[in-house]
Every structure is written in C-alpha cells, then in structure tokens.
Amino acid sequence: MRSIYNVSLSTRGLKSPLSTIFALFSCVMVLSTICQYAQGQEEGWVEQPEILKRIEKSFADPPECKKMVEDGRVWIHRDEQAVIVDGYICQRNAPLEMFACPIGTKEHESVVAVFAKSRFVHASLLAVGGVPGKPVAFEPKFTPASGTTIRVYALWHDEKGATQATLAQHWIRQTGTKKPMLWDWVFAGSKIYKDPETGNETYMGDGGELLSVANFMTSTMDVAVKSDAANAGLVFETFTDKIPKRFSPIRLVLVLSDQAPYADDISDKDKDKDKQEPELPKHLKAEVPKRLLEFLPPKKS
C-alpha cells in the first residue's frame, strides 16, 4: 500500500494538457479507492469461485421452483411466470451499458453479473410464457426493441439476514441526475449467428447483452426506448447510494407483465409547474409484491 500513498501529483515532463488531466484523474481514482477501503465500503478483489461459494452458502434454491440447467443458477416458477437467476454486485460506481450480464463478459459496465448464460435465461422466459419480439433496429429508421414486458426485481440479504428487495430501475439513474431510470425492459430475444464455414450457431446475447440499458441488436432484454451504445453517449449510470456493497450476492427475479412497456418521456412534462419534479410512473412507486420475497427466504442465523 505504501506505493499507492506515494503517487506524485507533479506534472513535470508531461507532453500535453491531456496527459496532465489523465494523471490528475488517476490520482483522484487512487485516493478514492483508498478512502473506500478505509471506510469499509468495499473489499479487495474477489474471484468468481469464491463469490459462487458465498451465493451457495447464503441462498438456498428458491422454493417450489424448477432448476433449468445443472451448471447455472437459474430457475422458473410457472405459476408466477417468473425466472429466478443468481449473481452478485459487480459495479456500483460506473457508466452502464447493461444492468445484468453473464459472468465473464461485461462486468465493467453492469450492476449485476449472473451465473447463467443469456441463452438459458432466454429459454427460461419462453418456459414461463414469454414471447420474444425483435431487437432494436437502427435502419432504415430507429425502431425500439419489442416483446413481452419484463419487470426485474433484485433481492438480497441485509446485514441482519433479512430479505430486502427493489425494482431494478432504482439502482440505475439518468446520468448526472438523481432520477431513476423510468423505462421497462422487453424480451427482445437477441439473435443467432451461424458461422457460414462451420455451420456452428452462437446465441449472441451470451456475449454480455442480457439486460441492456443501452440499445444493442444482440440484447436478450432491452429498454423500450432509444438509448445509445456509443461510449460518448451513455445515458445511464449506477445509482451508487442505493446499491449494496460490491460482491454482495444478488437474486434477480424476472416477472412477465401483460402491461405495455413504459416508454414515455416525462422529463419535460410539467417542468414549470410549481418548479416541481414530474410525478414518477406508477410501476416505480409500487412496492415489490410480497409473494416475490418468498423466492429468497431470510438467511438462517
């Protein structure tokens, strides 16, 4: 740790203002990391096998659910039309292209990484009645992703072992604001790529695009509005204050909804009315259905 504290702020010999800015930014990030460790907010790097052990120790299989694959933590509950998948917090302070990705893919720009491939989540959504639509299209004109509306809930244990839950949108905010992401996900269905030489088929969502917040033509689930997959145009980031500690085990519950996906833009509505923020959509104000909490029983002492 001594070398970290000895980081120099001198810019002597730097060749450009850009280099100076980069050096200062690097120092700020190092100091921020030191402060996080000192405050006990984060822990050092944890390898995936250890994270999986934590999940297996903390999370029993969801009751009355059918496991879909032996080598992945994904289940279905047909009566609730729900898919349950286990993962962990991989980012809590970053710009986002995903809300959730499979492990080993896009953890650097996702809130949650899950121990299941996107193809298995796709198959699970089909098994509970989900109907895939089409991924986003950009040509000849922009057409948002379509498909069954999916409500995404995150469940976890607090420090006392009690079950906590939230709608996933509350962990995402519009960049530079305190406003949560408003829009719903839809079951876009990703795409299959067939290698013309070998004939081998690849489910493209396995590359990381499980639950996207930036539009991708390969997303298994995508927001039903225009976002932006270009790095300079990311419109969503982590809502850090609301997210549990990094590497915390998380259980996602994906529930089919017969409601049309919320895709309205309320950012400009009533903006001058008494100078108050516009009212949030109903689904963002609703409590997590109590029946979903049963998918993660309180932790045994």
FENQUIVEN-V662225 format. One line per field, one symbol per residue. phi: phi as a letter, one per 40 degrees, with the letter a starting at -180 (. if undefined). burial: b if it has 24 or more other C-alpha atoms within 12 Angstrom, else e. A space follows every 50 residues. Layout:
phi: ???
burial: ???
//
This chain:
phi: .dccccccccbcgccadccccccccccccccccdcccccgcbbcdbcddc ccccccccbcdccfbbccacbacabbbcccfbbbacaacbabaacbbbcb bcdgbbccbbcbbbcacdcccdcccccbhcbcbbcdbbbcacbccbhdcb cbbbbabcccgccbaacddccbbcdgbbcccccccbccgfabbbccccgc bbccccchccbcbbcbcbccbbccbcbaccdcbdbbaccdccccddgccb bcbbbcbcccccbcbccbcfcbcffbccccddccccccdccccccbcdcc c
burial: eeeeeeeeeeeeeeeeeeeeeeeeeeeeeeeeeeeeeeeeebeeeeebee bbeebeebbbbbeebbbbeeebbbbbbeebbbbbbbbbbbbbbbbbbbbb bbbbbbbbbbbbbbbbbbbbbbbbbbbbbbbbbbbbbeeeeeebbbbbbb bbbbbbbeeeeebbbbbbbbbbbbbeeebbbbbbbbbbbbbeeeeeeeee eebbbbbbbbbbbbbbbbbbbbbbbbbbbeeeebbbbbbbebbbbbbbbb bbbbbbbeeebbbeeeeeeeeeeeeeeeebeebbeeebeeebbbbbbeee e
//
